[in-house]
Amino acid sequence: MERIVIAGGGIMGSCIAYYLALAGAASAVTVLEPDPTYEFAATPRAVGGIRLQHALRENVEMSLYGDQVYSAFAEHVRGGKVEFDPQFRRRGYLYQVRGPAGIAALEANVRLQRELGVEVDILDVVELRRRYPSFRFADVDCAALSPADGQVDPYAALMGFRKAAEGLGIAYLKDRLAGLELSGGLVRQARLASGVSLPVDTLINVANCWAPEICAMVGMSVPIEPVRRQQFYFLAQQQIEPIPAMRHMDGLSVRTHQDGYIVGATNPRAGFDWEMAHEVFENVLWPQLAEQCGAFEAIKLKGGWLGHYDMNRLDGNPIIDRFDKVPNFILAAGFSGHGLMHAPAVGRAVKELILDGGFRSIDLSRLSWRRVVEGQPLADDGPTA
Ligand SMILES: Cc1cc2nc3c(=O)[nH]c(=O)nc-3n(C[C@H](O)[C@H](O)[C@H](O)COP(=O)(O)OP(=O)(O)OC[C@H]3O[C@@H](n4cnc5c(N)ncnc54)[C@H](O)[C@@H]3O)c2cc1C
């Protein structure tokens, strides 16, 4: 039987392991995860949005499959000795644009989303103000509302997949991939930090922000960088109407969280940065929030957290492909802030790549390594993460 080593046991590694196990390949698979607490991993730090509004067909289709799985988790993810419930809730998503180019892109993207089965409506400012009277929508021409967009608990989703994979016989090794031995243009051995070596027939790199280090082991240079994303949690003194996740094309995003709201900010600089920059809330986000919604003038900052996106600088979309120079090396990284919603689809797709000879359920061939080599970004004018 083929020996499959998965480097990274976050939501991606765990979904891939789960789908391989469902297909009967559990005994072939070892997942390497150095930190079972996932302290610095992106997954437990995610917000958990399952967004159906994207500009690329592949992203919409992957989100729709994510929706299917997360919204009926116990039906889809079986085998765990301990059951986890990611608590899927439908919250809705409102993407706001302004200007002729913003409107044209939104209309084209809504057409695509509808063709693929997403329920989505375009609302003008009069309708927006009628539905969400606390908001001014001063710099908005129209917005797309997809009421079915969901939210999950990311840690429960991760543990649900991991426990299910383990329940089906997948082995997780608490170890770090430290090096790869190649011969004849193929990966043959994985050297681990503990000193152990594992024989390899297929190596899957799903180490997220750390994926470039592993790519370097086979001479693959990827345009993926960690980018800090902060979330600030605040309470508003005045109660307002229920709102969907709201996102403006210029970047401001606000959504409900526990008994308050969260607002996010992406660092313009790349690189790991584990310090919360609290001044970003006070100096940048709060004034914007107050401008959008009078009730957000009187708020209380309650806390926040940060994590890092594995940002693909080429086009903000993942690379899910074999490396042409070392074909038994598969990369699935560069999710740029959408990985949680797409993880079930990626798990199934990578299983298909290995066991079925190519993508079968969703054609992900445009998310190729080739586009990186050729410097051909996928045109994507939809909401970013
Ligand atoms: C603040 C924030 C908010 C987000 N919100 C959303 C959202 O609302 N919706 C959404 O879909 N996505 C969201 N994301 C993105 C999402 O969290 C990620 O795309 C997803 O979790 C990536 O999963 P992963 O398994 O690839 O990475 P990770 O969870 O980071 O797992 C990678 C693992 O690899 C391990 N590793 C590292 N080096 C090695 C090595 N050498 N050998 C073996 N293992 C190694 C690490 O220990 C880690 O556990 C958000 C991200 C952040 C930071």
Ligand as a Chemical Component Dictionary entry (heavy atoms), coordinates in Angstrom:
data_LIG
# 
_chem_comp.id                   LIG 
_chem_comp.type                 NON-POLYMER 
_chem_comp.pdbx_formal_charge   0 
_chem_comp.three_letter_code    LIG 
# 
loop_
_chem_comp_atom.comp_id 
_chem_comp_atom.atom_id 
_chem_comp_atom.alt_atom_id 
_chem_comp_atom.type_symbol 
_chem_comp_atom.charge 
_chem_comp_atom.model_Cartn_x 
_chem_comp_atom.model_Cartn_y 
_chem_comp_atom.model_Cartn_z 
_chem_comp_atom.pdbx_ordinal 
LIG C1  C1  C 0 -7.885  35.679 12.152 1  
LIG C2  C2  C 0 -8.281  34.693 11.104 2  
LIG C3  C3  C 0 -9.607  34.595 10.720 3  
LIG C4  C4  C 0 -9.991  33.662 9.751  4  
LIG N1  N1  N 0 -11.306 33.549 9.433  5  
LIG C5  C5  C 0 -11.701 32.615 8.531  6  
LIG C6  C6  C 0 -13.078 32.455 8.226  7  
LIG O1  O1  O 0 -13.937 33.166 8.755  8  
LIG N2  N2  N 0 -13.423 31.506 7.326  9  
LIG C7  C7  C 0 -12.498 30.709 6.717  10 
LIG O2  O2  O 0 -12.855 29.867 5.901  11 
LIG N3  N3  N 0 -11.187 30.829 6.996  12 
LIG C8  C8  C 0 -10.772 31.758 7.890  13 
LIG N4  N4  N 0 -9.444  31.903 8.173  14 
LIG C9  C9  C 0 -8.468  31.078 7.446  15 
LIG C10 C10 C 0 -8.373  29.683 8.039  16 
LIG O3  O3  O 0 -8.158  29.789 9.424  17 
LIG C11 C11 C 0 -7.197  28.935 7.399  18 
LIG O4  O4  O 0 -7.241  29.058 5.984  19 
LIG C12 C12 C 0 -7.249  27.452 7.749  20 
LIG O5  O5  O 0 -7.432  27.278 9.129  21 
LIG C13 C13 C 0 -5.959  26.795 7.295  22 
LIG O6  O6  O 0 -5.908  25.489 7.800  23 
LIG P1  P1  P 0 -4.545  24.695 7.734  24 
LIG O7  O7  O 0 -4.788  23.336 8.265  25 
LIG O8  O8  O 0 -3.993  24.830 6.358  26 
LIG O9  O9  O 0 -3.561  25.531 8.664  27 
LIG P2  P2  P 0 -3.226  25.489 10.235 28 
LIG O10 O10 O 0 -4.450  25.412 11.052 29 
LIG O11 O11 O 0 -2.295  26.638 10.491 30 
LIG O12 O12 O 0 -2.447  24.134 10.397 31 
LIG C14 C14 C 0 -1.135  23.961 9.894  32 
LIG C15 C15 C 0 -0.403  23.050 10.848 33 
LIG O13 O13 O 0 0.865   22.731 10.299 34 
LIG C16 C16 C 0 1.714   22.460 11.376 35 
LIG N5  N5  N 0 3.112   22.521 10.921 36 
LIG C17 C17 C 0 3.881   23.626 10.712 37 
LIG N6  N6  N 0 5.117   23.267 10.297 38 
LIG C18 C18 C 0 5.123   21.912 10.224 39 
LIG C19 C19 C 0 6.107   20.949 9.859  40 
LIG N7  N7  N 0 7.344   21.305 9.460  41 
LIG N8  N8  N 0 5.784   19.629 9.942  42 
LIG C20 C20 C 0 4.532   19.237 10.319 43 
LIG N9  N9  N 0 3.560   20.116 10.661 44 
LIG C21 C21 C 0 3.853   21.432 10.617 45 
LIG C22 C22 C 0 1.359   23.524 12.404 46 
LIG O14 O14 O 0 1.723   23.125 13.719 47 
LIG C23 C23 C 0 -0.143  23.668 12.205 48 
LIG O15 O15 O 0 -0.883  23.002 13.202 49 
LIG C24 C24 C 0 -9.023  32.816 9.135  50 
LIG C25 C25 C 0 -7.685  32.918 9.529  51 
LIG C26 C26 C 0 -7.308  33.829 10.496 52 
LIG C27 C27 C 0 -5.869  33.896 10.901 53 
# 
loop_
_chem_comp_bond.comp_id 
_chem_comp_bond.atom_id_1 
_chem_comp_bond.atom_id_2 
_chem_comp_bond.value_order 
_chem_comp_bond.pdbx_ordinal 
LIG C1  C2  SING 1  
LIG C2  C3  SING 2  
LIG C2  C26 DOUB 3  
LIG C3  C4  DOUB 4  
LIG C4  N1  SING 5  
LIG C4  C24 SING 6  
LIG N1  C5  DOUB 7  
LIG C5  C6  SING 8  
LIG C5  C8  SING 9  
LIG C6  O1  DOUB 10 
LIG C6  N2  SING 11 
LIG N2  C7  SING 12 
LIG C7  O2  DOUB 13 
LIG C7  N3  SING 14 
LIG N3  C8  DOUB 15 
LIG C8  N4  SING 16 
LIG N4  C9  SING 17 
LIG N4  C24 SING 18 
LIG C9  C10 SING 19 
LIG C10 O3  SING 20 
LIG C10 C11 SING 21 
LIG C11 O4  SING 22 
LIG C11 C12 SING 23 
LIG C12 O5  SING 24 
LIG C12 C13 SING 25 
LIG C13 O6  SING 26 
LIG O6  P1  SING 27 
LIG P1  O7  DOUB 28 
LIG P1  O8  SING 29 
LIG P1  O9  SING 30 
LIG O9  P2  SING 31 
LIG P2  O10 DOUB 32 
LIG P2  O11 SING 33 
LIG P2  O12 SING 34 
LIG O12 C14 SING 35 
LIG C14 C15 SING 36 
LIG C15 O13 SING 37 
LIG C15 C23 SING 38 
LIG O13 C16 SING 39 
LIG C16 N5  SING 40 
LIG C16 C22 SING 41 
LIG N5  C17 SING 42 
LIG N5  C21 SING 43 
LIG C17 N6  DOUB 44 
LIG N6  C18 SING 45 
LIG C18 C19 SING 46 
LIG C18 C21 DOUB 47 
LIG C19 N7  SING 48 
LIG C19 N8  DOUB 49 
LIG N8  C20 SING 50 
LIG C20 N9  DOUB 51 
LIG N9  C21 SING 52 
LIG C22 O14 SING 53 
LIG C22 C23 SING 54 
LIG C23 O15 SING 55 
LIG C24 C25 DOUB 56 
LIG C25 C26 SING 57 
LIG C26 C27 SING 58 
# 
